[in-house]
Amino acid sequence: MSSLRYYPMLVIGASAALLGYAMLSRKSKKSPEQLEYERRTDLTQGGRIIDGNIIDVQELEDDETGRQMILLIYSYDVAGVTYEASQDVTHLRQLIDLYSCRLGLPASVRYDPHNPGDSIVISETWSGLRKPAIRLQPQKMESEKSGTFV
């Protein structure tokens, strides 16, 4: 007879577990774009900066969706280990000049100190791309312009 008094507690516990599962499964899932944005933001705020090199920029077309992807391929060294990584910069293409990204271009790379393979070169608020040096034309002296020499 005493075992019957545990049945109401068992029913209440099971219904609470089912209700909790239903509430958690209804929670909206984040899109891959939102997850990537959060990853870039986390690395921008807390990642370490190290020197790296741009290896290549590739424009690829996704077979499944048919959308065009722009990948920035780069390498960097952390604690004697060389990492090669790529970043999808399709949504950030307005922030970079793809034609200035060439083989061997130095860049700053932000990486997660706990997971050095997790890295970025550019985000919405930070860019590790270094602009190439501007070459100025040599200026002629005033005496050369006027044709008089002193």
Contact map, one row per residue, 1 for C-alpha under 8 A:
111110000000000000000000000000000000000000000000000000000000000000000000000000000000000000000000000000000000000000000000000000000000000000000000000000
111111000000000000000000000000000000000000000000000000000000000000000000000000000000000000000000000000000000000000000000000000000000000000000000000000
111111100000000000000000000000000000000000000000000000000000000000000000000000000000000000000000000000000000000000000000000000000000000000000000000000
111111100000000000000000000000000000000000000000000000000000000000000000000000000000000000000000000000000000000000000000000000000000000000000000000000
111111111000000000000000000000000000000000000000000000000000000000000000000000000000000000000000000000000000000000000000000000000000000000000000000000
011111111100000000000000000000000000000000000000000000000000000000000000000000000000000000000000000000000000000000000000000000000000000000000000000000
001111111110000000000000000000000000000000000000000000000000000000000000000000000000000000000000000000000000000000000000000000000000000000000000000000
000011111111000000000000000000000000000000000000000000000000000000000000000000000000000000000000000000000000000000000000000000000000000000000000000000
000011111111100000000000000000000000000000000000000000000000000000000000000000000000000000000000000000000000000000000000000000000000000000000000000000
000001111111110000000000000000000000000000000000000000000000000000000000000000000000000000000000000000000000000000000000000000000000000000000000000000
000000111111111000000000000000000000000000000000000000000000000000000000000000000000000000000000000000000000000000000000000000000000000000000000000000
000000011111111100000000000000000000000000000000000000000000000000000000000000000000000000000000000000000000000000000000000000000000000000000000000000
000000001111111110000000000000000000000000000000000000000000000000000000000000000000000000000000000000000000000000000000000000000000000000000000000000
000000000111111111000000000000000000000000000000000000000000000000000000000000000000000000000000000000000000000000000000000000000000000000000000000000
000000000011111111100000000000000000000000000000000000000000000000000000000000000000000000000000000000000000000000000000000000000000000000000000000000
000000000001111111110000000000000000000000000000000000000000000000000000000000000000000000000000000000000000000000000000000000000000000000000000000000
000000000000111111111000000000000000000000000000000000000000000000000000000000000000000000000000000000000000000000000000000000000000000000000000000000
000000000000011111111100000000000000000000000000000000000000000000000000000000000000000000000000000000000000000000000000000000000000000000000000000000
000000000000001111111110000000000000000000000000000000000000000000000000000000000000000000000000000000000000000000000000000000000000000000000000000000
000000000000000111111111000000000000000000000000000000000000000000000000000000000000000000000000000000000000000000000000000000000000000000000000000000
000000000000000011111111100000000000000000000000000000000000000000000000000000000000000000000000000000000000000000000000000000000000000000000000000000
000000000000000001111111110000000000000000000000000000000000000000000000000000000000000000000000000000000000000000000000000000000000000000000000000000
000000000000000000111111111000000000000000000000000000000000000000000000000000000000000000000000000000000000000000000000000000000000000000000000000000
000000000000000000011111111000000000000000000000000000000000000000000000000000000000000000000000000000000000000000000000000000000000000000000000000000
000000000000000000001111111000000000000000000000000000000000000000000000000000000000000000000000000000000000000000000000000000000000000000000000000000
000000000000000000000111111100000000000000000000000000000000000000000000000000000000000000000000000000000000000000000000000000000000000000000000000000
000000000000000000000011111110000000000000000000000000000000000000000000000000000000000000000000000000000000000000000000000000000000000000000000000000
000000000000000000000000011111000000000000000000000000000000000000000000000000000000000000000000000000000000000000000000000000000000000000000000000000
000000000000000000000000001111100000000000000000000000000000000000000000000000000000000000000000000000000000000000000000000000000000000000000000000000
000000000000000000000000000111110110000000000000000000000000000000000000000000000000000000000000000000000000000000000000000000000000000000000000000000
000000000000000000000000000011111110000000000000000000000000000000000000000000000000000000000000000000000000000000000000000000000000000000000000000000
000000000000000000000000000001111111000000000000000000000000000000000000000000000000000000000000000000000000000000000000000000000000000000000000000000
000000000000000000000000000000111111100000000000000000000000000000000000000000000000000000000000000000000000000000000000000000000000000000000000000000
000000000000000000000000000001111111110000000000000000000000000000000000000000000000000000000000000000000000000000000000000000000000000000000000000000
000000000000000000000000000001111111111000000000000000000000000000000000000000000000000000000000000000000000000000000000000000000000000000000000000000
000000000000000000000000000000011111111100000000000000000000000000000000000000000000000000000000000000000000000000000000000000000000000000000000000000
000000000000000000000000000000001111111110000000000000000000000000000000000000000000000000000000000000000000000000000000000000000000000000000000000000
000000000000000000000000000000000111111111000000000000000000000000000000000000000000000000000000000000000000000000000000000000000000000000000000000000
000000000000000000000000000000000011111111100000000000000000000000000000000000000000000000000000000000000000000000000000000000000000000000000000000000
000000000000000000000000000000000001111111110000000000000000000000000000000000000000000000000000000000000000000000000001001000000000000000000000000000
000000000000000000000000000000000000111111111000000000000000000000000000000000000000000000000000000000000000000000000000001000000000000000000000000000
000000000000000000000000000000000000011111111110000000000000000000000000000000000000000000000000000000000000000000000000000000000000000000000000000000
000000000000000000000000000000000000001111111110000000000000000000000000000000000000000000000000000000000000011100000011000000000000000000000000000000
000000000000000000000000000000000000000111111110000000000000000000000000000000000000000000000000000000000000010000000000001011000000000000000000000000
000000000000000000000000000000000000000011111110000000000000000000000000000000000000000000000000000000000000000000000000000000000000000000000000000000
000000000000000000000000000000000000000001111111000000000000000000000000000000000000000000000000000000000000000100000000000000000000000000000000000000
000000000000000000000000000000000000000001111111100000000000000000000000000000000000000000000000000000000000011110000000000000000000000000000000000000
000000000000000000000000000000000000000000000111110000000000000000000000000000000000000000000000000000000000111110000000000000000000000000000000000000
000000000000000000000000000000000000000000000011111000000000000000000000000000000000000000000000000000000001111000000000000000000000000000000000000000
000000000000000000000000000000000000000000000001111100000000000000000000000111000000000000000000000000000001111000000000000000000000000000000000000000
000000000000000000000000000000000000000000000000111110000000000000000000000110000000000000000000000000000111100000000000000000000000000000000000000000
000000000000000000000000000000000000000000000000011111000000000000000000011110000000000000000000000000000111100000000000000000000000000000000000000000
000000000000000000000000000000000000000000000000001111100000000000000000011100000000000000000000000000111111000000000000000000000000000000000000000000
000000000000000000000000000000000000000000000000000111110000000000000001111000000000000000000000000011111110000000000000000000000000000000000000000000
000000000000000000000000000000000000000000000000000011111000000000000001111000000000000000000000000001111000000000000000000000000000000000000000000000
000000000000000000000000000000000000000000000000000001111100000000000001110000000000000000000000000011100000000000000000000000000000000000000000000000
000000000000000000000000000000000000000000000000000000111110000000000111100000000000000000000000010011000000000000000000000000000000000000000000000000
000000000000000000000000000000000000000000000000000000011111000000000111100000000000000000000000000000000000000000000000000000000000000000000000000000
000000000000000000000000000000000000000000000000000000001111100000011110000000000000000000000000000000000000000000000000000000000000000000000000000000
000000000000000000000000000000000000000000000000000000000111110000011110000000000000000000000000000000000000000000000000000000000000000000000000000000
000000000000000000000000000000000000000000000000000000000011111001111000000000000000000000000000000000000000000000000000000000000000000000000000000000
000000000000000000000000000000000000000000000000000000000001111111111000000000000000000000000000000000000000000000000000000000000000000000000000000000
000000000000000000000000000000000000000000000000000000000000111111000000000000000000000000000000000000000000000000000000000000000000000000000000000000
000000000000000000000000000000000000000000000000000000000000011111000000000000000000000000000000000000000000000000000000000000000000000000000000000000
000000000000000000000000000000000000000000000000000000000000011111100000000000000000000000000000000000000000000000000000000000000000000000000000000000
000000000000000000000000000000000000000000000000000000000000111111110000000000000000000000000000000000000000000000000000000000000000000000000000000000
000000000000000000000000000000000000000000000000000000000000110011111000000000000000000000000000000000000000000000000000000000000000000000000000000000
000000000000000000000000000000000000000000000000000000000011110001111100000000000000000001000000000000000000000000000000000000000000000000000000000000
000000000000000000000000000000000000000000000000000000000011110000111110000000000000000111000000000000000000000000000000000000000000000000000000000000
000000000000000000000000000000000000000000000000000000001111000000011111000000000000000111000000000000000000000000000000000000000000000000000000000000
000000000000000000000000000000000000000000000000000000001111000000001111100000000000011111000000000000000000000000000000000000000000000000000000000000
000000000000000000000000000000000000000000000000000001111100000000000111110000000000011110000000000000000000000000000000000000000000000000000000000000
000000000000000000000000000000000000000000000000000001111100000000000011111000000001111000000000000000000000000000000000000000000000000000000000000000
000000000000000000000000000000000000000000000000000111110000000000000001111100000001110000000000000000000000000000000000000000000000000000000000000000
000000000000000000000000000000000000000000000000000111100000000000000000111110000111100000000000000000000000000000000000000000000000000000000000000000
000000000000000000000000000000000000000000000000011110000000000000000000011111000111000000000000000000000000100000000000000000000000000000000000000000
000000000000000000000000000000000000000000000000011100000000000000000000001111111110000000000000000000000000000000000000000000000000000000000000000000
000000000000000000000000000000000000000000000000010000000000000000000000000111111110000000000000000000000000000000010000000000000000000000000000000000
000000000000000000000000000000000000000000000000000000000000000000000000000011111000000000000000000000000000000000000000000000000000000000000000000000
000000000000000000000000000000000000000000000000000000000000000000000000000011111100000000000000000000000000000000000000000000000000000000000000000000
000000000000000000000000000000000000000000000000000000000000000000000000000011111110000000000000000000000000000000000000000000000000000000000000000000
000000000000000000000000000000000000000000000000000000000000000000000000001111011111000000000000000000000000000000000000000000000000000000000000000000
000000000000000000000000000000000000000000000000000000000000000000000000001111001111100000000000000000000000000000001000000000000000000000000000000000
000000000000000000000000000000000000000000000000000000000000000000000000111100000111110000000000000000000000000000000000000000000000000000000000000000
000000000000000000000000000000000000000000000000000000000000000000000000111000000011111000000000000000000000000000001010000000000000000000000000000000
000000000000000000000000000000000000000000000000000000000000000000000011110000000001111100000000000000000000000000000000000000000000000000000000000000
000000000000000000000000000000000000000000000000000000000000000000000011100000000000111110000000000000000000000000000001100000000000000000000000000000
000000000000000000000000000000000000000000000000000000000000000000001111000000000000011111100000000000000000000000000000000000000000000000000000000000
000000000000000000000000000000000000000000000000000000000000000000001111000000000000001111111000000000000000000000000000010000000000000000000000000000
000000000000000000000000000000000000000000000000000000000000000000011110000000000000000111111000000000000000000000000000000000000000000000000000000000
000000000000000000000000000000000000000000000000000000000000000000000000000000000000000111111100000000000000000000000000000000000000000000000000000000
000000000000000000000000000000000000000000000000000000000000000000000000000000000000000011111111000000000000000000000000011100000000000000000000000000
000000000000000000000000000000000000000000000000000000000000000000000000000000000000000011111111110000000000000000000000000000000000000000000000000000
000000000000000000000000000000000000000000000000000000000000000000000000000000000000000000111111100000000000000000000000000000000000000000000000000000
000000000000000000000000000000000000000000000000000000000000000000000000000000000000000000011111100000000000000000000000000100000000000000000000000000
000000000000000000000000000000000000000000000000000000000000000000000000000000000000000000011111110000000000000000000000000000000000000000000000000000
000000000000000000000000000000000000000000000000000000000000000000000000000000000000000000001111111110000000000000000000000000000000000000000000000000
000000000000000000000000000000000000000000000000000000001000000000000000000000000000000000001001111110000000000000000000000000000000000000000000000000
000000000000000000000000000000000000000000000000000000000000000000000000000000000000000000000000111111000000000000000000000000000000000000000000000000
000000000000000000000000000000000000000000000000000000000000000000000000000000000000000000000000111111000000000000000000000000000011000000000000000000
000000000000000000000000000000000000000000000000000001011000000000000000000000000000000000000000111111101000000000000000000000000000000000000000000000
000000000000000000000000000000000000000000000000000001111000000000000000000000000000000000000000001111111000000000000000000000000000000000000000000000
000000000000000000000000000000000000000000000000000011110000000000000000000000000000000000000000000011111000000000000000000000000000000000000000000000
000000000000000000000000000000000000000000000000000011100000000000000000000000000000000000000000000001111100000000000000000000000000000000000000000000
000000000000000000000000000000000000000000000000000011100000000000000000000000000000000000000000000011111110000000000000000000000100000000000000000000
000000000000000000000000000000000000000000000000001111000000000000000000000000000000000000000000000000011111000000000000000000001100000000000000000000
000000000000000000000000000000000000000000000000001111000000000000000000000000000000000000000000000000001111100000000000100000011100000000000000000000
000000000000000000000000000000000000000000000000111110000000000000000000000000000000000000000000000000000111110000000000100000111100000000000000000000
000000000000000000000000000000000000000000000001111100000000000000000000000100000000000000000000000000000011111000000011100000010000000000000000000000
000000000000000000000000000000000000000000110011110000000000000000000000000000000000000000000000000000000001111100000011100000010000000000000000000000
000000000000000000000000000000000000000000100011110000000000000000000000000000000000000000000000000000000000111110111111000000000000000000000000000000
000000000000000000000000000000000000000000100111000000000000000000000000000000000000000000000000000000000000011111111110000000000000000000000000000000
000000000000000000000000000000000000000000000011000000000000000000000000000000000000000000000000000000000000001111110000000000000000000000000000000000
000000000000000000000000000000000000000000000000000000000000000000000000000000000000000000000000000000000000000111110000000000000000000000000000000000
000000000000000000000000000000000000000000000000000000000000000000000000000000000000000000000000000000000000001111111100000000000000000000000000000000
000000000000000000000000000000000000000000000000000000000000000000000000000001000000000000000000000000000000001111111110000000000000000000000000000000
000000000000000000000000000000000000000000000000000000000000000000000000000000000010100000000000000000000000001100111110000000000000000000000000000000
000000000000000000000000000000000000000000000000000000000000000000000000000000000000000000000000000000000000001100111111000000000000000000000000000000
000000000000000000000000000000000000000000100000000000000000000000000000000000000000100000000000000000000000111100011111100000000000000000000000000000
000000000000000000000000000000000000000100100000000000000000000000000000000000000000001000000000000000000000111000000111111000000000000000000000000000
000000000000000000000000000000000000000000000000000000000000000000000000000000000000001000000000000000000011110000000011111000111000000000000000000000
000000000000000000000000000000000000000000000000000000000000000000000000000000000000000010010000000000000000000000000001111101111000000000000000000000
000000000000000000000000000000000000000110010000000000000000000000000000000000000000000000010000000000000000000000000001111111100000000000000000000000
000000000000000000000000000000000000000000000000000000000000000000000000000000000000000000010010000000000000000000000000011111100000000000000000000000
000000000000000000000000000000000000000000010000000000000000000000000000000000000000000000000000000000000000000000000000001111100000000000000000000000
000000000000000000000000000000000000000000010000000000000000000000000000000000000000000000000000000000000000000000000000011111110000000000000000000000
000000000000000000000000000000000000000000000000000000000000000000000000000000000000000000000000000000000001000000000000111111111000000000000000000000
000000000000000000000000000000000000000000000000000000000000000000000000000000000000000000000000000000000011110000000000110001111100000000000000000000
000000000000000000000000000000000000000000000000000000000000000000000000000000000000000000000000000000000111000000000000110000111110000000000000000000
000000000000000000000000000000000000000000000000000000000000000000000000000000000000000000000000000000001111000000000000000000011111000000000000000000
000000000000000000000000000000000000000000000000000000000000000000000000000000000000000000000000000100000000000000000000000000001111100000000000000000
000000000000000000000000000000000000000000000000000000000000000000000000000000000000000000000000000100000000000000000000000000000111110000000000000000
000000000000000000000000000000000000000000000000000000000000000000000000000000000000000000000000000000000000000000000000000000000011111000000000000000
000000000000000000000000000000000000000000000000000000000000000000000000000000000000000000000000000000000000000000000000000000000001111100000000000000
000000000000000000000000000000000000000000000000000000000000000000000000000000000000000000000000000000000000000000000000000000000000111110000000000000
000000000000000000000000000000000000000000000000000000000000000000000000000000000000000000000000000000000000000000000000000000000000011111000000000000
000000000000000000000000000000000000000000000000000000000000000000000000000000000000000000000000000000000000000000000000000000000000001111100000000000
000000000000000000000000000000000000000000000000000000000000000000000000000000000000000000000000000000000000000000000000000000000000000111110000000000
000000000000000000000000000000000000000000000000000000000000000000000000000000000000000000000000000000000000000000000000000000000000000011111000000000
000000000000000000000000000000000000000000000000000000000000000000000000000000000000000000000000000000000000000000000000000000000000000001111101100000
000000000000000000000000000000000000000000000000000000000000000000000000000000000000000000000000000000000000000000000000000000000000000000111111100000
000000000000000000000000000000000000000000000000000000000000000000000000000000000000000000000000000000000000000000000000000000000000000000011111110000
000000000000000000000000000000000000000000000000000000000000000000000000000000000000000000000000000000000000000000000000000000000000000000001111111111
000000000000000000000000000000000000000000000000000000000000000000000000000000000000000000000000000000000000000000000000000000000000000000011111111110
000000000000000000000000000000000000000000000000000000000000000000000000000000000000000000000000000000000000000000000000000000000000000000011111111100
000000000000000000000000000000000000000000000000000000000000000000000000000000000000000000000000000000000000000000000000000000000000000000000111111100
000000000000000000000000000000000000000000000000000000000000000000000000000000000000000000000000000000000000000000000000000000000000000000000011111110
000000000000000000000000000000000000000000000000000000000000000000000000000000000000000000000000000000000000000000000000000000000000000000000011111111
000000000000000000000000000000000000000000000000000000000000000000000000000000000000000000000000000000000000000000000000000000000000000000000011001111
000000000000000000000000000000000000000000000000000000000000000000000000000000000000000000000000000000000000000000000000000000000000000000000010000111
